[in-house]
Amino acid sequence: MVTPPALWFQAHGDLMHDYKDEDSSFPGNEPQRFVANYRKAGGEIDLIYFEGPRMVGHSPDLTKMGANFDCMIEFAATHLKAGQKAA
C-alpha cells in the first residue's frame, strides 16, 4: 500500500469528523485513530487542530487558519524537495 506524506487539518468541534467512535477500542477521536493507523501502515502524517467554525458540507476558510497555513506551505516545500532528490 502506498502511503504518501499527508496533513490532516481538523477543526475542533467538527461533529462530522472529530468524534469518538463508541464501537472502537481506540481511546481518541476519529482523526487521531486514522493518523495512528496511517502511521502503523508506514505513512507519514501530521494532524493539526485549528479553532474556527466548521459547517457541514463546507470547506474551512483557510484565511482564518493563521499559522496552520504556514505549516501547509512548509509541508509541501519539504516533500517537494524530497521528491526532487529521489527522482
C-alpha positions as a Python dict, from the first residue, in 0.01 Angstrom:
ca = {
    (1, 'M'): (0, 0, 0),
    (2, 'V'): (135, 342, -93),
    (3, 'T'): (109, 595, 188),
    (4, 'P'): (223, 937, 63),
    (5, 'P'): (306, 1208, 316),
    (6, 'A'): (-15, 1373, 435),
    (7, 'L'): (-156, 1651, 653),
    (8, 'W'): (-493, 1644, 824),
    (9, 'F'): (-627, 1982, 934),
    (10, 'Q'): (-915, 1936, 1174),
    (11, 'A'): (-1144, 2195, 1331),
    (12, 'H'): (-1221, 2142, 1699),
    (13, 'G'): (-1585, 2058, 1748),
    (14, 'D'): (-1646, 1929, 1395),
    (15, 'L'): (-1924, 1680, 1472),
    (16, 'M'): (-1890, 1515, 1131),
    (17, 'H'): (-1522, 1418, 1173),
    (18, 'D'): (-1393, 1493, 1524),
    (19, 'Y'): (-1592, 1244, 1728),
    (20, 'K'): (-1526, 936, 1942),
    (21, 'D'): (-1641, 611, 1785),
    (22, 'E'): (-1800, 427, 2074),
    (23, 'D'): (-1759, 93, 1892),
    (24, 'S'): (-1383, 137, 1870),
    (25, 'S'): (-1134, 44, 2141),
    (26, 'F'): (-913, 336, 2032),
    (27, 'P'): (-905, 596, 2310),
    (28, 'G'): (-902, 904, 2085),
    (29, 'N'): (-1129, 1063, 1827),
    (30, 'E'): (-1158, 956, 1464),
    (31, 'P'): (-885, 1186, 1326),
    (32, 'Q'): (-643, 1057, 1590),
    (33, 'R'): (-736, 696, 1513),
    (34, 'F'): (-687, 749, 1140),
    (35, 'V'): (-346, 910, 1197),
    (36, 'A'): (-237, 623, 1424),
    (37, 'N'): (-343, 365, 1164),
    (38, 'Y'): (-179, 560, 879),
    (39, 'R'): (150, 568, 1071),
    (40, 'K'): (117, 199, 1154),
    (41, 'A'): (86, 134, 780),
    (42, 'G'): (416, 318, 726),
    (43, 'G'): (283, 659, 629),
    (44, 'E'): (400, 999, 745),
    (45, 'I'): (109, 1217, 856),
    (46, 'D'): (51, 1516, 1083),
    (47, 'L'): (-279, 1602, 1249),
    (48, 'I'): (-319, 1974, 1310),
    (49, 'Y'): (-618, 2106, 1500),
    (50, 'F'): (-740, 2459, 1447),
    (51, 'E'): (-1001, 2680, 1605),
    (52, 'G'): (-1284, 2809, 1396),
    (53, 'P'): (-1635, 2738, 1287),
    (54, 'R'): (-1688, 2430, 1073),
    (55, 'M'): (-2009, 2391, 882),
    (56, 'V'): (-2111, 2051, 748),
    (57, 'G'): (-2068, 2044, 370),
    (58, 'H'): (-1836, 2346, 361),
    (59, 'S'): (-1458, 2361, 346),
    (60, 'P'): (-1285, 2558, 621),
    (61, 'D'): (-1184, 2915, 543),
    (62, 'L'): (-807, 2876, 506),
    (63, 'T'): (-755, 3251, 552),
    (64, 'K'): (-867, 3202, 915),
    (65, 'M'): (-619, 2925, 990),
    (66, 'G'): (-333, 3151, 1099),
    (67, 'A'): (0, 2970, 1133),
    (68, 'N'): (-154, 2646, 1004),
    (69, 'F'): (-139, 2782, 650),
    (70, 'D'): (236, 2829, 701),
    (71, 'C'): (256, 2463, 814),
    (72, 'M'): (88, 2361, 489),
    (73, 'I'): (338, 2560, 281),
    (74, 'E'): (634, 2419, 476),
    (75, 'F'): (499, 2064, 442),
    (76, 'A'): (459, 2099, 65),
    (77, 'A'): (804, 2254, 22),
    (78, 'T'): (971, 1983, 232),
    (79, 'H'): (810, 1698, 44),
    (80, 'L'): (855, 1854, -299),
    (81, 'K'): (1229, 1890, -227),
    (82, 'A'): (1244, 1527, -105),
    (83, 'G'): (1067, 1413, -422),
    (84, 'Q'): (1311, 1603, -641),
    (85, 'K'): (1609, 1441, -466),
    (86, 'A'): (1457, 1095, -515),
    (87, 'A'): (1399, 1149, -888),
}
